[in-house]
Amino acid sequence: MAEWTMEEVLRLALRHEMENFGEYRKAAEQTQNPAVRKMFAYLAEEEKGHIKLIRDKMAEFRIQE
């Protein structure tokens, strides 16, 4: 198993969260079903919170984006 650095972990996590945010937002814009749109919008907002947490950790460890 490969050994990970904190920078690698946080960069990977940030990339995934940003990709998920984009996919959920796009899906919310494209669906016609109001309930599904609401769920995708909710998921996108959750990802925004995760992105902030990861960015805060990156700042704590002095890791540039």
N, CA, C and O atoms as a Tripos MOL2 file, in Angstrom:
@<TRIPOS>MOLECULE
protein
  260   259    65     0     0
PROTEIN
NO_CHARGES

@<TRIPOS>ATOM
      1 N           0.8430   -1.1820    0.0000 N.3       1 MET1
      2 CA          0.0000    0.0000    0.0000 C.3       1 MET1
      3 C           0.8890    1.2460    0.0000 C.2       1 MET1
      4 O           1.8710    1.3170    0.7390 O.2       1 MET1
      5 N           0.5430    2.2020   -0.8160 N.am      2 ALA2
      6 CA          1.3190    3.4350   -0.9250 C.3       2 ALA2
      7 C           1.1040    4.3080    0.3070 C.2       2 ALA2
      8 O           0.0230    4.3240    0.8960 O.2       2 ALA2
      9 N           2.1290    5.0140    0.6740 N.am      3 GLU3
     10 CA          2.0340    5.9620    1.7810 C.3       3 GLU3
     11 C           1.6030    7.3120    1.2190 C.2       3 GLU3
     12 O           2.1910    7.8030    0.2550 O.2       3 GLU3
     13 N           0.5930    7.9040    1.8110 N.am      4 TRP4
     14 CA          0.0510    9.1740    1.3480 C.3       4 TRP4
     15 C           0.5720   10.3140    2.2120 C.2       4 TRP4
     16 O           0.8060   10.1480    3.4090 O.2       4 TRP4
     17 N           0.7470   11.4650    1.5900 N.am      5 THR5
     18 CA          1.0550   12.6680    2.3560 C.3       5 THR5
     19 C          -0.2560   13.4040    2.6290 C.2       5 THR5
     20 O          -1.2660   13.1620    1.9670 O.2       5 THR5
     21 N          -0.2260   14.2980    3.6080 N.am      6 MET6
     22 CA         -1.4150   15.0940    3.9100 C.3       6 MET6
     23 C          -1.8180   15.9220    2.6930 C.2       6 MET6
     24 O          -3.0070   16.0680    2.4080 O.2       6 MET6
     25 N          -0.8440   16.4580    1.9820 N.am      7 GLU7
     26 CA         -1.1380   17.2540    0.7910 C.3       7 GLU7
     27 C          -1.8630   16.4200   -0.2630 C.2       7 GLU7
     28 O          -2.8430   16.8790   -0.8500 O.2       7 GLU7
     29 N          -1.3960   15.2180   -0.5020 N.am      8 GLU8
     30 CA         -2.0320   14.3500   -1.5030 C.3       8 GLU8
     31 C          -3.4710   14.0230   -1.1170 C.2       8 GLU8
     32 O          -4.3710   14.0550   -1.9560 O.2       8 GLU8
     33 N          -3.6760   13.7120    0.1440 N.am      9 VAL9
     34 CA         -5.0190   13.3590    0.6170 C.3       9 VAL9
     35 C          -5.9730   14.5360    0.4510 C.2       9 VAL9
     36 O          -7.0820   14.3790   -0.0590 O.2       9 VAL9
     37 N          -5.5390   15.7090    0.8820 N.am     10 LEU10
     38 CA         -6.4140   16.8770    0.8080 C.3      10 LEU10
     39 C          -6.6700   17.3050   -0.6280 C.2      10 LEU10
     40 O          -7.7860   17.7010   -0.9640 O.2      10 LEU10
     41 N          -5.6620   17.2330   -1.4720 N.am     11 ARG11
     42 CA         -5.8680   17.5810   -2.8860 C.3      11 ARG11
     43 C          -6.8310   16.5990   -3.5640 C.2      11 ARG11
     44 O          -7.6900   17.0060   -4.3450 O.2      11 ARG11
     45 N          -6.6830   15.3220   -3.2640 N.am     12 LEU12
     46 CA         -7.5840   14.3120   -3.8170 C.3      12 LEU12
     47 C          -9.0170   14.5610   -3.3450 C.2      12 LEU12
     48 O          -9.9570   14.5420   -4.1400 O.2      12 LEU12
     49 N          -9.1650   14.7900   -2.0570 N.am     13 ALA13
     50 CA        -10.4950   15.0340   -1.4950 C.3      13 ALA13
     51 C         -11.1270   16.2750   -2.1140 C.2      13 ALA13
     52 O         -12.3070   16.2620   -2.4660 O.2      13 ALA13
     53 N         -10.3520   17.3400   -2.2460 N.am     14 LEU14
     54 CA        -10.8760   18.5730   -2.8270 C.3      14 LEU14
     55 C         -11.3120   18.3500   -4.2710 C.2      14 LEU14
     56 O         -12.3810   18.8060   -4.6800 O.2      14 LEU14
     57 N         -10.4960   17.6600   -5.0300 N.am     15 ARG15
     58 CA        -10.8400   17.3900   -6.4290 C.3      15 ARG15
     59 C         -12.1530   16.6130   -6.5330 C.2      15 ARG15
     60 O         -13.0110   16.9440   -7.3510 O.2      15 ARG15
     61 N         -12.3030   15.5900   -5.7090 N.am     16 HIS16
     62 CA        -13.5270   14.7840   -5.7480 C.3      16 HIS16
     63 C         -14.7530   15.5990   -5.3310 C.2      16 HIS16
     64 O         -15.8030   15.5140   -5.9660 O.2      16 HIS16
     65 N         -14.6180   16.3710   -4.2840 N.am     17 GLU17
     66 CA        -15.7500   17.1770   -3.8250 C.3      17 GLU17
     67 C         -16.1590   18.2020   -4.8770 C.2      17 GLU17
     68 O         -17.3490   18.4320   -5.0940 O.2      17 GLU17
     69 N         -15.1810   18.8160   -5.5280 N.am     18 MET18
     70 CA        -15.4910   19.8040   -6.5580 C.3      18 MET18
     71 C         -16.1580   19.1450   -7.7690 C.2      18 MET18
     72 O         -17.0860   19.7050   -8.3540 O.2      18 MET18
     73 N         -15.6840   17.9680   -8.1350 N.am     19 GLU19
     74 CA        -16.3130   17.2380   -9.2440 C.3      19 GLU19
     75 C         -17.7510   16.8700   -8.8960 C.2      19 GLU19
     76 O         -18.6560   17.0340   -9.7140 O.2      19 GLU19
     77 N         -17.9560   16.3720   -7.6820 N.am     20 ASN20
     78 CA        -19.3040   16.0000   -7.2490 C.3      20 ASN20
     79 C         -20.2210   17.2150   -7.2230 C.2      20 ASN20
     80 O         -21.3690   17.1400   -7.6610 O.2      20 ASN20
     81 N         -19.7160   18.3360   -6.7100 N.am     21 PHE21
     82 CA        -20.5090   19.5630   -6.6830 C.3      21 PHE21
     83 C         -20.9750   19.9260   -8.0920 C.2      21 PHE21
     84 O         -22.1500   20.2210   -8.3070 O.2      21 PHE21
     85 N         -20.0580   19.9020   -9.0360 N.am     22 GLY22
     86 CA        -20.3990   20.2470  -10.4110 C.3      22 GLY22
     87 C         -21.4260   19.3030  -11.0180 C.2      22 GLY22
     88 O         -22.3430   19.7380  -11.7150 O.2      22 GLY22
     89 N         -21.2710   18.0250  -10.7550 N.am     23 GLU23
     90 CA        -22.2150   17.0380  -11.2940 C.3      23 GLU23
     91 C         -23.6110   17.2170  -10.6950 C.2      23 GLU23
     92 O         -24.6090   17.1610  -11.4140 O.2      23 GLU23
     93 N         -23.6780   17.4320   -9.3890 N.am     24 TYR24
     94 CA        -24.9810   17.6150   -8.7380 C.3      24 TYR24
     95 C         -25.6570   18.8960   -9.2180 C.2      24 TYR24
     96 O         -26.8600   18.9090   -9.4750 O.2      24 TYR24
     97 N         -24.8860   19.9650   -9.3370 N.am     25 ARG25
     98 CA        -25.4510   21.2310   -9.7980 C.3      25 ARG25
     99 C         -25.9710   21.1020  -11.2310 C.2      25 ARG25
    100 O         -27.0600   21.5760  -11.5550 O.2      25 ARG25
    101 N         -25.1800   20.4580  -12.0770 N.am     26 LYS26
    102 CA        -25.5820   20.2530  -13.4680 C.3      26 LYS26
    103 C         -26.8570   19.4070  -13.5400 C.2      26 LYS26
    104 O         -27.7750   19.7210  -14.2980 O.2      26 LYS26
    105 N         -26.9050   18.3480  -12.7560 N.am     27 ALA27
    106 CA        -28.0810   17.4780  -12.7480 C.3      27 ALA27
    107 C         -29.3150   18.2430  -12.2670 C.2      27 ALA27
    108 O         -30.4100   18.0570  -12.7980 O.2      27 ALA27
    109 N         -29.1370   19.1010  -11.2660 N.am     28 ALA28
    110 CA        -30.2620   19.8950  -10.7600 C.3      28 ALA28
    111 C         -30.8060   20.8150  -11.8460 C.2      28 ALA28
    112 O         -32.0160   21.0120  -11.9500 O.2      28 ALA28
    113 N         -29.9240   21.3710  -12.6430 N.am     29 GLU29
    114 CA        -30.3410   22.2740  -13.7170 C.3      29 GLU29
    115 C         -31.0430   21.5340  -14.8500 C.2      29 GLU29
    116 O         -31.8890   22.1070  -15.5360 O.2      29 GLU29
    117 N         -30.6980   20.2720  -15.0460 N.am     30 GLN30
    118 CA        -31.2070   19.5370  -16.2020 C.3      30 GLN30
    119 C         -32.4960   18.7650  -15.9490 C.2      30 GLN30
    120 O         -33.2350   18.4750  -16.8890 O.2      30 GLN30
    121 N         -32.7750   18.4300  -14.6980 N.am     31 THR31
    122 CA        -33.9510   17.6040  -14.4410 C.3      31 THR31
    123 C         -35.2320   18.4310  -14.4580 C.2      31 THR31
    124 O         -35.2310   19.6150  -14.1210 O.2      31 THR31
    125 N         -36.3080   17.7920  -14.8520 N.am     32 GLN32
    126 CA        -37.6180   18.4390  -14.8740 C.3      32 GLN32
    127 C         -38.4090   18.1550  -13.5960 C.2      32 GLN32
    128 O         -39.3700   18.8580  -13.2830 O.2      32 GLN32
    129 N         -38.0020   17.1330  -12.8710 N.am     33 ASN33
    130 CA        -38.7140   16.7100  -11.6720 C.3      33 ASN33
    131 C         -38.3290   17.6120  -10.4940 C.2      33 ASN33
    132 O         -37.1660   17.6230  -10.0890 O.2      33 ASN33
    133 N         -39.2840   18.3710   -9.9360 N.am     34 PRO34
    134 CA        -38.9610   19.3040   -8.8500 C.3      34 PRO34
    135 C         -38.3590   18.6300   -7.6140 C.2      34 PRO34
    136 O         -37.4570   19.1880   -6.9890 O.2      34 PRO34
    137 N         -38.8390   17.4550   -7.2580 N.am     35 ALA35
    138 CA        -38.3050   16.7620   -6.0800 C.3      35 ALA35
    139 C         -36.8630   16.3210   -6.3170 C.2      35 ALA35
    140 O         -36.0190   16.4260   -5.4270 O.2      35 ALA35
    141 N         -36.5940   15.8350   -7.5080 N.am     36 VAL36
    142 CA        -35.2340   15.4080   -7.8510 C.3      36 VAL36
    143 C         -34.3200   16.6300   -7.9270 C.2      36 VAL36
    144 O         -33.1780   16.5820   -7.4700 O.2      36 VAL36
    145 N         -34.8180   17.7230   -8.5040 N.am     37 ARG37
    146 CA        -34.0360   18.9560   -8.5730 C.3      37 ARG37
    147 C         -33.6580   19.4230   -7.1670 C.2      37 ARG37
    148 O         -32.5220   19.8230   -6.9130 O.2      37 ARG37
    149 N         -34.6300   19.3620   -6.2660 N.am     38 LYS38
    150 CA        -34.3830   19.7800   -4.8840 C.3      38 LYS38
    151 C         -33.3210   18.8940   -4.2290 C.2      38 LYS38
    152 O         -32.4550   19.3940   -3.5110 O.2      38 LYS38
    153 N         -33.3830   17.5890   -4.4730 N.am     39 MET39
    154 CA        -32.3970   16.6770   -3.8850 C.3      39 MET39
    155 C         -31.0030   16.9520   -4.4420 C.2      39 MET39
    156 O         -30.0310   16.9890   -3.6890 O.2      39 MET39
    157 N         -30.9020   17.1450   -5.7600 N.am     40 PHE40
    158 CA        -29.5920   17.4490   -6.3410 C.3      40 PHE40
    159 C         -29.0520   18.7800   -5.8110 C.2      40 PHE40
    160 O         -27.8560   18.9060   -5.5510 O.2      40 PHE40
    161 N         -29.9260   19.7630   -5.6540 N.am     41 ALA41
    162 CA        -29.4960   21.0560   -5.1090 C.3      41 ALA41
    163 C         -28.9980   20.8880   -3.6730 C.2      41 ALA41
    164 O         -27.9980   21.4890   -3.2800 O.2      41 ALA41
    165 N         -29.6960   20.0760   -2.9040 N.am     42 TYR42
    166 CA        -29.2710   19.7880   -1.5300 C.3      42 TYR42
    167 C         -27.8910   19.1290   -1.5200 C.2      42 TYR42
    168 O         -27.0130   19.5230   -0.7520 O.2      42 TYR42
    169 N         -27.7100   18.1340   -2.3680 N.am     43 LEU43
    170 CA        -26.4220   17.4380   -2.4320 C.3      43 LEU43
    171 C         -25.3020   18.3900   -2.8500 C.2      43 LEU43
    172 O         -24.1930   18.3120   -2.3220 O.2      43 LEU43
    173 N         -25.5850   19.2820   -3.7890 N.am     44 ALA44
    174 CA        -24.5830   20.2670   -4.2120 C.3      44 ALA44
    175 C         -24.1920   21.1630   -3.0400 C.2      44 ALA44
    176 O         -23.0120   21.4610   -2.8520 O.2      44 ALA44
    177 N         -25.1710   21.5890   -2.2550 N.am     45 GLU45
    178 CA        -24.8740   22.4320   -1.0920 C.3      45 GLU45
    179 C         -24.0360   21.6820   -0.0630 C.2      45 GLU45
    180 O         -23.1450   22.2640    0.5540 O.2      45 GLU45
    181 N         -24.3130   20.4120    0.1230 N.am     46 GLU46
    182 CA        -23.5060   19.6010    1.0370 C.3      46 GLU46
    183 C         -22.0530   19.5500    0.5680 C.2      46 GLU46
    184 O         -21.1270   19.6540    1.3730 O.2      46 GLU46
    185 N         -21.8670   19.3900   -0.7290 N.am     47 GLU47
    186 CA        -20.5090   19.3490   -1.2800 C.3      47 GLU47
    187 C         -19.7940   20.6750   -1.0500 C.2      47 GLU47
    188 O         -18.5960   20.6920   -0.7680 O.2      47 GLU47
    189 N         -20.5170   21.7870   -1.1670 N.am     48 LYS48
    190 CA        -19.9070   23.0930   -0.8970 C.3      48 LYS48
    191 C         -19.3740   23.1500    0.5270 C.2      48 LYS48
    192 O         -18.2990   23.6990    0.7690 O.2      48 LYS48
    193 N         -20.1190   22.5860    1.4640 N.am     49 GLY49
    194 CA        -19.6560   22.5400    2.8490 C.3      49 GLY49
    195 C         -18.4040   21.7010    3.0010 C.2      49 GLY49
    196 O         -17.4910   22.0610    3.7430 O.2      49 GLY49
    197 N         -18.3630   20.5760    2.2910 N.am     50 HIS50
    198 CA        -17.1800   19.7140    2.3350 C.3      50 HIS50
    199 C         -15.9700   20.4360    1.7400 C.2      50 HIS50
    200 O         -14.8590   20.3340    2.2590 O.2      50 HIS50
    201 N         -16.1980   21.1610    0.6530 N.am     51 ILE51
    202 CA        -15.1140   21.9100    0.0070 C.3      51 ILE51
    203 C         -14.5320   22.9270    0.9860 C.2      51 ILE51
    204 O         -13.3140   23.0760    1.0790 O.2      51 ILE51
    205 N         -15.3960   23.6210    1.7090 N.am     52 LYS52
    206 CA        -14.9120   24.5980    2.6880 C.3      52 LYS52
    207 C         -14.0910   23.9200    3.7800 C.2      52 LYS52
    208 O         -13.0310   24.4190    4.1590 O.2      52 LYS52
    209 N         -14.5700   22.7920    4.2860 N.am     53 LEU53
    210 CA        -13.8250   22.0730    5.3230 C.3      53 LEU53
    211 C         -12.4380   21.6650    4.8320 C.2      53 LEU53
    212 O         -11.4490   21.8080    5.5510 O.2      53 LEU53
    213 N         -12.3780   21.1610    3.6170 N.am     54 ILE54
    214 CA        -11.0920   20.7230    3.0660 C.3      54 ILE54
    215 C         -10.1720   21.9200    2.8520 C.2      54 ILE54
    216 O          -8.9830   21.8540    3.1630 O.2      54 ILE54
    217 N         -10.7180   23.0080    2.3230 N.am     55 ARG55
    218 CA         -9.8960   24.2120    2.1310 C.3      55 ARG55
    219 C          -9.3830   24.7490    3.4680 C.2      55 ARG55
    220 O          -8.2480   25.2160    3.5580 O.2      55 ARG55
    221 N         -10.2080   24.6830    4.4870 N.am     56 ASP56
    222 CA         -9.7610   25.1130    5.8180 C.3      56 ASP56
    223 C          -8.6030   24.2470    6.3040 C.2      56 ASP56
    224 O          -7.6330   24.7590    6.8640 O.2      56 ASP56
    225 N          -8.7010   22.9420    6.0910 N.am     57 LYS57
    226 CA         -7.6130   22.0350    6.4860 C.3      57 LYS57
    227 C          -6.3570   22.3210    5.6700 C.2      57 LYS57
    228 O          -5.2450   22.2880    6.1990 O.2      57 LYS57
    229 N          -6.5360   22.6000    4.3870 N.am     58 MET58
    230 CA         -5.3820   22.9260    3.5510 C.3      58 MET58
    231 C          -4.6870   24.1800    4.0770 C.2      58 MET58
    232 O          -3.4580   24.2380    4.1250 O.2      58 MET58
    233 N          -5.4590   25.1650    4.4640 N.am     59 ALA59
    234 CA         -4.8780   26.3900    5.0210 C.3      59 ALA59
    235 C          -4.1560   26.0900    6.3340 C.2      59 ALA59
    236 O          -3.0740   26.6160    6.5930 O.2      59 ALA59
    237 N          -4.7640   25.2470    7.1480 N.am     60 GLU60
    238 CA         -4.1520   24.8660    8.4260 C.3      60 GLU60
    239 C          -2.7870   24.2190    8.2200 C.2      60 GLU60
    240 O          -1.8550   24.4660    8.9850 O.2      60 GLU60
    241 N          -2.6730   23.3940    7.1880 N.am     61 PHE61
    242 CA         -1.4120   22.7100    6.8950 C.3      61 PHE61
    243 C          -0.5460   23.4830    5.8970 C.2      61 PHE61
    244 O           0.4810   22.9870    5.4340 O.2      61 PHE61
    245 N          -0.9790   24.7070    5.5740 N.am     62 ARG62
    246 CA         -0.2480   25.5720    4.6470 C.3      62 ARG62
    247 C          -0.0300   24.9110    3.2830 C.2      62 ARG62
    248 O           1.0630   24.9360    2.7190 O.2      62 ARG62
    249 N          -1.1090   24.3220    2.7810 N.am     63 ILE63
    250 CA         -1.0750   23.6630    1.4740 C.3      63 ILE63
    251 C          -1.8080   24.5580    0.4850 C.2      63 ILE63
    252 O          -2.9570   24.9400    0.7080 O.2      63 ILE63
    253 N          -1.1340   24.8840   -0.6030 N.am     64 GLN64
    254 CA         -1.7340   25.7030   -1.6530 C.3      64 GLN64
    255 C          -2.6720   24.8490   -2.5030 C.2      64 GLN64
    256 O          -2.4440   23.6550   -2.6970 O.2      64 GLN64
    257 N          -3.7250   25.4830   -3.0040 N.am     65 GLU65
    258 CA         -4.6340   24.7630   -3.9150 C.3      65 GLU65
    259 C          -3.9850   24.5360   -5.2480 C.2      65 GLU65
    260 O          -4.5960   23.9480   -6.1400 O.2      65 GLU65
@<TRIPOS>BOND
     1     1     2 1
     2     2     3 1
     3     3     4 2
     4     3     5 am
     5     5     6 1
     6     6     7 1
     7     7     8 2
     8     7     9 am
     9     9    10 1
    10    10    11 1
    11    11    12 2
    12    11    13 am
    13    13    14 1
    14    14    15 1
    15    15    16 2
    16    15    17 am
    17    17    18 1
    18    18    19 1
    19    19    20 2
    20    19    21 am
    21    21    22 1
    22    22    23 1
    23    23    24 2
    24    23    25 am
    25    25    26 1
    26    26    27 1
    27    27    28 2
    28    27    29 am
    29    29    30 1
    30    30    31 1
    31    31    32 2
    32    31    33 am
    33    33    34 1
    34    34    35 1
    35    35    36 2
    36    35    37 am
    37    37    38 1
    38    38    39 1
    39    39    40 2
    40    39    41 am
    41    41    42 1
    42    42    43 1
    43    43    44 2
    44    43    45 am
    45    45    46 1
    46    46    47 1
    47    47    48 2
    48    47    49 am
    49    49    50 1
    50    50    51 1
    51    51    52 2
    52    51    53 am
    53    53    54 1
    54    54    55 1
    55    55    56 2
    56    55    57 am
    57    57    58 1
    58    58    59 1
    59    59    60 2
    60    59    61 am
    61    61    62 1
    62    62    63 1
    63    63    64 2
    64    63    65 am
    65    65    66 1
    66    66    67 1
    67    67    68 2
    68    67    69 am
    69    69    70 1
    70    70    71 1
    71    71    72 2
    72    71    73 am
    73    73    74 1
    74    74    75 1
    75    75    76 2
    76    75    77 am
    77    77    78 1
    78    78    79 1
    79    79    80 2
    80    79    81 am
    81    81    82 1
    82    82    83 1
    83    83    84 2
    84    83    85 am
    85    85    86 1
    86    86    87 1
    87    87    88 2
    88    87    89 am
    89    89    90 1
    90    90    91 1
    91    91    92 2
    92    91    93 am
    93    93    94 1
    94    94    95 1
    95    95    96 2
    96    95    97 am
    97    97    98 1
    98    98    99 1
    99    99   100 2
   100    99   101 am
   101   101   102 1
   102   102   103 1
   103   103   104 2
   104   103   105 am
   105   105   106 1
   106   106   107 1
   107   107   108 2
   108   107   109 am
   109   109   110 1
   110   110   111 1
   111   111   112 2
   112   111   113 am
   113   113   114 1
   114   114   115 1
   115   115   116 2
   116   115   117 am
   117   117   118 1
   118   118   119 1
   119   119   120 2
   120   119   121 am
   121   121   122 1
   122   122   123 1
   123   123   124 2
   124   123   125 am
   125   125   126 1
   126   126   127 1
   127   127   128 2
   128   127   129 am
   129   129   130 1
   130   130   131 1
   131   131   132 2
   132   131   133 am
   133   133   134 1
   134   134   135 1
   135   135   136 2
   136   135   137 am
   137   137   138 1
   138   138   139 1
   139   139   140 2
   140   139   141 am
   141   141   142 1
   142   142   143 1
   143   143   144 2
   144   143   145 am
   145   145   146 1
   146   146   147 1
   147   147   148 2
   148   147   149 am
   149   149   150 1
   150   150   151 1
   151   151   152 2
   152   151   153 am
   153   153   154 1
   154   154   155 1
   155   155   156 2
   156   155   157 am
   157   157   158 1
   158   158   159 1
   159   159   160 2
   160   159   161 am
   161   161   162 1
   162   162   163 1
   163   163   164 2
   164   163   165 am
   165   165   166 1
   166   166   167 1
   167   167   168 2
   168   167   169 am
   169   169   170 1
   170   170   171 1
   171   171   172 2
   172   171   173 am
   173   173   174 1
   174   174   175 1
   175   175   176 2
   176   175   177 am
   177   177   178 1
   178   178   179 1
   179   179   180 2
   180   179   181 am
   181   181   182 1
   182   182   183 1
   183   183   184 2
   184   183   185 am
   185   185   186 1
   186   186   187 1
   187   187   188 2
   188   187   189 am
   189   189   190 1
   190   190   191 1
   191   191   192 2
   192   191   193 am
   193   193   194 1
   194   194   195 1
   195   195   196 2
   196   195   197 am
   197   197   198 1
   198   198   199 1
   199   199   200 2
   200   199   201 am
   201   201   202 1
   202   202   203 1
   203   203   204 2
   204   203   205 am
   205   205   206 1
   206   206   207 1
   207   207   208 2
   208   207   209 am
   209   209   210 1
   210   210   211 1
   211   211   212 2
   212   211   213 am
   213   213   214 1
   214   214   215 1
   215   215   216 2
   216   215   217 am
   217   217   218 1
   218   218   219 1
   219   219   220 2
   220   219   221 am
   221   221   222 1
   222   222   223 1
   223   223   224 2
   224   223   225 am
   225   225   226 1
   226   226   227 1
   227   227   228 2
   228   227   229 am
   229   229   230 1
   230   230   231 1
   231   231   232 2
   232   231   233 am
   233   233   234 1
   234   234   235 1
   235   235   236 2
   236   235   237 am
   237   237   238 1
   238   238   239 1
   239   239   240 2
   240   239   241 am
   241   241   242 1
   242   242   243 1
   243   243   244 2
   244   243   245 am
   245   245   246 1
   246   246   247 1
   247   247   248 2
   248   247   249 am
   249   249   250 1
   250   250   251 1
   251   251   252 2
   252   251   253 am
   253   253   254 1
   254   254   255 1
   255   255   256 2
   256   255   257 am
   257   257   258 1
   258   258   259 1
   259   259   260 2
@<TRIPOS>SUBSTRUCTURE
     1 MET1         2 RESIDUE 1 A MET
     2 ALA2         6 RESIDUE 1 A ALA
     3 GLU3        10 RESIDUE 1 A GLU
     4 TRP4        14 RESIDUE 1 A TRP
     5 THR5        18 RESIDUE 1 A THR
     6 MET6        22 RESIDUE 1 A MET
     7 GLU7        26 RESIDUE 1 A GLU
     8 GLU8        30 RESIDUE 1 A GLU
     9 VAL9        34 RESIDUE 1 A VAL
    10 LEU10       38 RESIDUE 1 A LEU
    11 ARG11       42 RESIDUE 1 A ARG
    12 LEU12       46 RESIDUE 1 A LEU
    13 ALA13       50 RESIDUE 1 A ALA
    14 LEU14       54 RESIDUE 1 A LEU
    15 ARG15       58 RESIDUE 1 A ARG
    16 HIS16       62 RESIDUE 1 A HIS
    17 GLU17       66 RESIDUE 1 A GLU
    18 MET18       70 RESIDUE 1 A MET
    19 GLU19       74 RESIDUE 1 A GLU
    20 ASN20       78 RESIDUE 1 A ASN
    21 PHE21       82 RESIDUE 1 A PHE
    22 GLY22       86 RESIDUE 1 A GLY
    23 GLU23       90 RESIDUE 1 A GLU
    24 TYR24       94 RESIDUE 1 A TYR
    25 ARG25       98 RESIDUE 1 A ARG
    26 LYS26      102 RESIDUE 1 A LYS
    27 ALA27      106 RESIDUE 1 A ALA
    28 ALA28      110 RESIDUE 1 A ALA
    29 GLU29      114 RESIDUE 1 A GLU
    30 GLN30      118 RESIDUE 1 A GLN
    31 THR31      122 RESIDUE 1 A THR
    32 GLN32      126 RESIDUE 1 A GLN
    33 ASN33      130 RESIDUE 1 A ASN
    34 PRO34      134 RESIDUE 1 A PRO
    35 ALA35      138 RESIDUE 1 A ALA
    36 VAL36      142 RESIDUE 1 A VAL
    37 ARG37      146 RESIDUE 1 A ARG
    38 LYS38      150 RESIDUE 1 A LYS
    39 MET39      154 RESIDUE 1 A MET
    40 PHE40      158 RESIDUE 1 A PHE
    41 ALA41      162 RESIDUE 1 A ALA
    42 TYR42      166 RESIDUE 1 A TYR
    43 LEU43      170 RESIDUE 1 A LEU
    44 ALA44      174 RESIDUE 1 A ALA
    45 GLU45      178 RESIDUE 1 A GLU
    46 GLU46      182 RESIDUE 1 A GLU
    47 GLU47      186 RESIDUE 1 A GLU
    48 LYS48      190 RESIDUE 1 A LYS
    49 GLY49      194 RESIDUE 1 A GLY
    50 HIS50      198 RESIDUE 1 A HIS
    51 ILE51      202 RESIDUE 1 A ILE
    52 LYS52      206 RESIDUE 1 A LYS
    53 LEU53      210 RESIDUE 1 A LEU
    54 ILE54      214 RESIDUE 1 A ILE
    55 ARG55      218 RESIDUE 1 A ARG
    56 ASP56      222 RESIDUE 1 A ASP
    57 LYS57      226 RESIDUE 1 A LYS
    58 MET58      230 RESIDUE 1 A MET
    59 ALA59      234 RESIDUE 1 A ALA
    60 GLU60      238 RESIDUE 1 A GLU
    61 PHE61      242 RESIDUE 1 A PHE
    62 ARG62      246 RESIDUE 1 A ARG
    63 ILE63      250 RESIDUE 1 A ILE
    64 GLN64      254 RESIDUE 1 A GLN
    65 GLU65      258 RESIDUE 1 A GLU
